[in-house]
Amino acid sequence: MDYPGGCRCRGRRAAGRLPAPEVLRLADTAEFLGRIEAFQKVQVRARVTGMIDEVPFHKGDVLFRIDLCPDQARLDQAEASLRQKQE
């Protein structure tokens, strides 16, 4: 008996069972060596002084959070001085 594709099996069956297929997990990553350069550059200048407390850097968020302790201490001192002058 001729089958399409040229196989001429005459009713023969494969001896035994076929082995189970092997399953492989492939990672969809690639690593390359190289250099990149920004096509635009920006300057970030501080308008206040202080130590940087946090850099969240998420889209739409602030770039830096500055430690408020020194400024809070100056504010508390100014408010206390004002209260003393008002008495």
C-alpha positions as CSV (number, residue, x, y, z in Angstrom):
1,M,0.0,0.0,0.0
2,D,1.4,3.4,-1.0
3,Y,0.8,6.4,1.2
4,P,1.2,10.1,0.3
5,G,4.7,11.2,0.9
6,G,6.3,8.0,-0.3
7,C,5.8,5.8,2.8
8,R,5.4,2.2,1.9
9,C,4.2,0.7,5.1
10,R,2.4,-2.6,4.6
11,G,0.3,-2.6,7.6
12,R,3.3,-2.8,10.0
13,R,3.0,-1.3,13.4
14,A,5.8,0.1,15.5
15,A,7.1,-2.3,18.1
16,G,6.3,-1.1,21.6
17,R,5.2,2.3,22.7
18,L,6.7,5.6,21.8
19,P,8.7,7.4,24.5
20,A,7.0,10.4,26.2
21,P,8.0,13.7,24.7
22,E,10.7,15.7,26.6
23,V,9.5,19.0,27.9
24,L,12.1,21.8,28.1
25,R,11.6,25.3,29.6
26,L,13.3,27.9,27.6
27,A,14.0,31.4,28.9
28,D,13.1,34.3,26.6
29,T,16.2,36.4,27.3
30,A,19.4,37.4,25.6
31,E,22.5,39.0,27.0
32,F,24.7,41.4,24.9
33,L,27.8,43.4,25.6
34,G,27.9,46.9,24.4
35,R,27.7,50.6,25.2
36,I,24.7,52.9,25.1
37,E,24.5,56.7,25.0
38,A,21.4,58.9,25.7
39,F,20.1,60.8,22.7
40,Q,19.1,63.7,25.0
41,K,20.7,65.0,28.1
42,V,19.1,67.0,30.9
43,Q,20.4,68.9,34.0
44,V,18.7,68.4,37.3
45,R,19.5,71.3,39.7
46,A,18.5,71.4,43.3
47,R,16.4,74.4,44.5
48,V,16.6,73.4,48.1
49,T,19.4,72.0,50.3
50,G,19.2,68.8,52.3
51,M,20.2,65.2,52.4
52,I,18.4,62.8,50.0
53,D,16.3,60.5,52.0
54,E,14.8,58.4,49.2
55,V,14.9,58.0,45.4
56,P,11.6,56.4,44.4
57,F,12.0,57.2,40.6
58,H,8.7,55.8,39.3
59,K,7.0,57.4,36.3
60,G,4.9,60.3,37.4
61,D,6.4,60.3,40.9
62,V,8.9,62.8,42.4
63,L,12.6,62.2,41.7
64,F,13.9,62.6,45.2
65,R,12.6,62.9,48.8
66,I,14.7,65.1,51.0
67,D,15.2,64.7,54.7
68,L,12.9,67.2,56.4
69,C,14.4,67.1,59.9
70,P,16.7,70.1,59.5
71,D,14.0,72.2,57.9
72,Q,11.4,71.1,60.5
73,A,13.7,72.1,63.3
74,R,14.2,75.6,61.8
75,L,10.4,75.9,61.3
76,D,9.7,74.9,64.9
77,Q,12.3,77.4,66.1
78,A,10.8,80.2,64.0
79,E,7.3,79.4,65.2
80,A,8.5,79.4,68.9
81,S,10.3,82.7,68.3
82,L,7.2,84.2,66.8
83,R,5.0,83.1,69.7
84,Q,7.5,84.6,72.2
85,K,7.3,88.0,70.4
86,Q,3.5,87.9,70.3
87,E,3.3,87.5,74.1
